[in-house]
Amino acid sequence: FASLEGGVFVKKDAGVDVFNSASVNDPKVPLPLVRKNFVKRVDLDHLLSNVHEERGMRIYKHGETHHHLTDGIIFQPNMPYVCGTDVNLLKWKYLDTVTIDVEILPPKPNFGRNQSNDNEDILRVGVMGEDSTTVDMTRYLRLPSSERHRLEADRNENGSKIAEVGFDPTTGEWYYRTMRPDKVAPNHISTVLGTLLELAESLSTEELRYRMSIPSGTRDTYAKDVRNMQKQLLEHQRRKNKAAAGGSR
């Protein structure tokens, strides 16, 4: 391959264009390469229109070459490539994929005594602190009984001690996603705090698509528009209540 500075991706004597879209389905090409799709910020709404939900999974489909699972969008400024950590990159994820990995801790004697909760429904969990210490998150992370039972069933099956859990801002409840036998340690507390901040921001898909589609130099009226729509929704509910009360007489 030639250097990027030369403006050429493949040398003339390479014999095959590994970037050719036809190479993806060609068995004679052992390692075809698929370019990422880069779009401008204002085109994000159209980009996400290519994401479809199938069997509880989000799949990105575009042309003959792009057909894969996706959990979000990466925002990359028009700046030179940076090796290692690039602080200018930002990844947005669908809220139901923003999760943390916690460690199942051994129960403490008399843990939960004098509490109204059933002791059997209290699951002790922790995350990693500084110098490989453990930060007990049990007080803040409580799974509903149904989620706890699913976790215990999976845990007994694979013996893993790391569980992936998420938080639903609309219901205020934690939920269990899956056990992580591929991991031996939970997330660090800094990662957990970052995840909680992301959930607190609660940037929905619709808000992201709305705001990113606003051209530069144009006023962002999302908050104002949402308030107006909420007022209309409230009036709609009042009319429904009035109609229901009149029909019950």
C-alpha positions as CSV (number, residue, x, y, z in Angstrom):
1,F,0.0,0.0,0.0
2,A,1.2,3.5,-0.8
3,S,1.2,6.2,1.8
4,L,-1.8,8.3,2.5
5,E,0.1,11.5,1.7
6,G,0.4,10.2,-1.9
7,G,-3.4,10.1,-2.2
8,V,-3.3,6.5,-3.4
9,F,-4.5,3.6,-1.3
10,V,-3.4,0.7,-3.5
11,K,-0.2,0.4,-5.6
12,K,-0.7,-0.2,-9.3
13,D,1.1,-3.5,-9.2
14,A,-1.0,-4.9,-6.3
15,G,-3.0,-7.0,-8.8
16,V,-6.3,-6.6,-7.0
17,D,-8.2,-3.6,-5.6
18,V,-9.1,-4.8,-2.1
19,F,-11.3,-1.8,-1.6
20,N,-13.5,-2.7,-4.5
21,S,-17.0,-3.4,-3.2
22,A,-17.3,-6.5,-5.4
23,S,-14.3,-8.0,-3.5
24,V,-16.4,-8.4,-0.4
25,N,-18.3,-11.4,-1.9
26,D,-15.5,-12.6,-4.0
27,P,-14.1,-15.9,-2.5
28,K,-10.8,-15.3,-4.4
29,V,-10.1,-12.3,-2.3
30,P,-8.9,-13.5,1.1
31,L,-9.1,-10.2,2.9
32,P,-11.3,-7.6,1.4
33,L,-11.4,-4.2,3.1
34,V,-14.5,-2.2,3.7
35,R,-14.2,1.5,4.1
36,K,-16.1,3.2,7.0
37,N,-18.8,5.6,6.0
38,F,-18.0,9.2,7.0
39,V,-20.7,11.7,6.8
40,K,-21.1,15.3,7.9
41,R,-22.8,16.1,11.1
42,V,-26.0,17.4,9.5
43,D,-26.3,14.1,7.6
44,L,-26.6,12.0,10.7
45,D,-30.3,11.7,10.5
46,H,-30.0,10.1,7.0
47,L,-27.2,7.9,8.3
48,L,-29.3,6.5,11.2
49,S,-32.2,5.9,8.8
50,N,-30.1,2.9,7.6
51,V,-30.2,1.3,11.0
52,H,-33.0,-1.3,11.4
53,E,-34.0,-3.3,14.4
54,E,-34.2,-7.1,13.9
55,R,-34.9,-9.6,16.7
56,G,-33.9,-7.0,19.3
57,M,-30.7,-6.1,17.6
58,R,-29.8,-2.9,15.6
59,I,-28.3,-3.6,12.2
60,Y,-26.7,-1.0,9.9
61,K,-27.3,-1.7,6.2
62,H,-25.9,0.3,3.4
63,G,-25.3,-0.9,-0.1
64,E,-23.7,-4.3,-0.7
65,T,-20.7,-3.9,1.6
66,H,-22.1,-2.7,5.0
67,H,-24.3,-5.1,6.9
68,H,-23.3,-5.3,10.6
69,L,-24.5,-4.8,14.2
70,T,-24.2,-1.3,15.6
71,D,-24.5,0.3,19.1
72,G,-24.0,3.9,18.3
73,I,-22.2,6.7,16.4
74,I,-18.6,8.0,16.6
75,F,-18.1,11.7,16.2
76,Q,-14.7,12.5,14.7
77,P,-13.5,16.0,14.0
78,N,-11.7,16.9,10.7
79,M,-8.3,16.7,12.3
80,P,-5.1,14.6,11.8
81,Y,-5.2,11.0,13.0
82,V,-4.0,10.5,16.6
83,C,-2.4,7.2,17.7
84,G,-3.6,6.1,21.1
85,T,-6.3,7.9,22.9
86,D,-7.9,10.8,21.0
87,V,-9.7,13.1,23.4
88,N,-11.4,14.8,20.4
89,L,-13.4,11.7,19.6
90,L,-16.8,11.2,21.1
91,K,-19.0,8.1,21.0
92,W,-22.7,8.2,21.4
93,K,-24.5,5.0,22.3
94,Y,-28.1,4.0,22.3
95,L,-29.3,4.4,25.9
96,D,-30.3,0.7,26.2
97,T,-26.7,-0.3,25.3
98,V,-25.1,2.0,28.0
99,T,-24.2,-0.6,30.6
100,I,-21.6,-1.4,33.2
101,D,-19.8,-4.6,34.2
102,V,-20.0,-5.4,38.0
103,E,-18.6,-8.1,40.1
104,I,-20.9,-10.4,42.1
105,L,-19.6,-10.2,45.7
106,P,-19.9,-12.9,48.4
107,P,-22.8,-12.2,50.8
108,K,-22.0,-10.7,54.2
109,P,-23.4,-12.3,57.4
110,N,-26.7,-10.7,58.4
111,F,-26.5,-8.4,55.4
112,G,-29.9,-6.6,54.9
113,R,-31.1,-7.4,58.5
114,N,-33.7,-4.9,59.8
115,Q,-34.5,-3.9,56.2
116,S,-37.9,-4.3,54.6
117,N,-36.4,-6.0,51.6
118,D,-36.3,-9.7,51.4
119,N,-32.7,-10.8,52.1
120,E,-32.7,-13.2,49.2
121,D,-33.3,-10.4,46.8
122,I,-30.3,-8.4,47.9
123,L,-27.4,-9.1,45.5
124,R,-24.0,-7.6,46.6
125,V,-22.1,-6.1,43.6
126,G,-19.0,-4.0,43.3
127,V,-16.7,-2.3,40.8
128,M,-13.0,-1.7,40.7
129,G,-11.5,1.2,42.7
130,E,-8.0,2.6,42.8
131,D,-5.1,0.2,43.4
132,S,-7.3,-2.8,42.5
133,T,-9.6,-2.1,45.5
134,T,-13.3,-2.9,45.4
135,V,-16.1,-0.3,45.6
136,D,-19.2,-1.8,47.0
137,M,-22.2,-0.6,44.8
138,T,-24.9,-2.7,46.5
139,R,-26.6,0.3,48.1
140,Y,-27.0,2.0,44.7
141,L,-27.6,-0.9,42.4
142,R,-30.6,-3.1,43.2
143,L,-32.1,-5.4,40.6
144,P,-35.8,-6.3,40.6
145,S,-36.5,-9.8,41.7
146,S,-37.3,-11.0,38.2
147,E,-33.9,-9.6,36.9
148,R,-32.1,-11.1,39.9
149,H,-33.5,-14.5,39.2
150,R,-32.4,-14.4,35.6
151,L,-28.9,-13.4,36.6
152,E,-28.7,-16.2,39.2
153,A,-29.9,-18.8,36.6
154,D,-27.2,-17.7,34.1
155,R,-24.6,-17.5,36.8
156,N,-25.2,-21.0,37.9
157,E,-24.9,-22.2,34.3
158,N,-21.6,-20.6,33.4
159,G,-20.0,-19.8,36.8
160,S,-19.1,-16.3,35.8
161,K,-18.7,-13.6,38.5
162,I,-18.9,-10.6,36.2
163,A,-22.4,-9.4,35.2
164,E,-23.4,-6.7,32.7
165,V,-26.2,-4.5,33.9
166,G,-27.9,-1.3,32.7
167,F,-30.2,1.4,34.0
168,D,-33.5,2.5,32.4
169,P,-34.0,6.3,33.0
170,T,-37.6,6.0,32.0
171,T,-38.5,3.6,34.8
172,G,-35.7,4.3,37.3
173,E,-34.8,0.6,37.5
174,W,-31.7,-1.4,36.9
175,Y,-31.9,-4.4,34.6
176,Y,-29.7,-7.4,33.9
177,R,-28.3,-7.9,30.4
178,T,-25.9,-10.9,30.5
179,M,-23.1,-12.6,32.3
180,R,-19.6,-11.9,31.1
181,P,-17.5,-15.1,31.3
182,D,-15.0,-13.4,29.0
183,K,-14.1,-10.9,31.7
184,V,-12.2,-11.4,34.9
185,A,-12.6,-7.9,36.4
186,P,-15.5,-5.4,36.6
187,N,-15.4,-1.8,35.2
188,H,-13.3,0.8,37.0
189,I,-15.2,3.3,39.1
190,S,-14.2,6.1,36.7
191,T,-15.9,4.2,33.8
192,V,-19.0,3.7,36.0
193,L,-19.2,7.4,36.8
194,G,-18.9,8.3,33.1
195,T,-21.6,5.8,32.3
196,L,-23.9,7.3,35.0
197,L,-23.3,10.8,33.6
198,E,-24.2,9.6,30.1
199,L,-27.4,8.1,31.4
200,A,-28.2,11.3,33.3
201,E,-27.8,13.3,30.1
202,S,-30.3,10.8,28.6
203,L,-29.7,11.9,25.0
204,S,-32.3,10.0,23.0
205,T,-32.0,9.0,19.4
206,E,-34.6,11.4,18.4
207,E,-33.0,14.4,20.2
208,L,-29.6,13.5,18.6
209,R,-31.0,13.3,15.1
210,Y,-33.0,16.5,15.6
211,R,-30.1,18.6,16.9
212,M,-27.4,17.2,14.6
213,S,-29.5,18.1,11.6
214,I,-29.5,21.8,12.5
215,P,-27.2,23.6,10.0
216,S,-24.3,25.7,11.4
217,G,-25.3,29.2,12.2
218,T,-29.0,28.2,12.8
219,R,-30.6,28.5,16.2
220,D,-31.2,25.2,18.1
221,T,-34.9,25.3,19.2
222,Y,-35.1,21.7,20.4
223,A,-36.0,22.5,24.0
224,K,-38.6,25.1,23.0
225,D,-40.1,22.7,20.5
226,V,-40.3,19.9,23.0
227,R,-42.0,22.2,25.6
228,N,-44.6,23.2,23.0
229,M,-45.2,19.5,22.0
230,Q,-45.6,18.6,25.7
231,K,-48.2,21.3,26.1
232,Q,-50.1,19.9,23.1
233,L,-49.8,16.4,24.6
234,L,-51.2,17.6,27.9
235,E,-54.2,19.3,26.2
236,H,-54.7,16.1,24.3
237,Q,-54.9,14.1,27.5
238,R,-57.3,16.7,29.0
239,R,-59.6,16.3,26.1
240,K,-59.5,12.5,26.4
241,N,-60.3,12.7,30.1
242,K,-63.2,15.1,29.5
243,A,-64.6,12.8,26.8
244,A,-64.2,9.8,29.1
245,A,-66.0,11.6,31.9
246,G,-68.8,12.6,29.6
247,G,-69.3,9.1,28.3
248,S,-69.5,7.6,31.7
249,R,-72.5,9.6,32.8
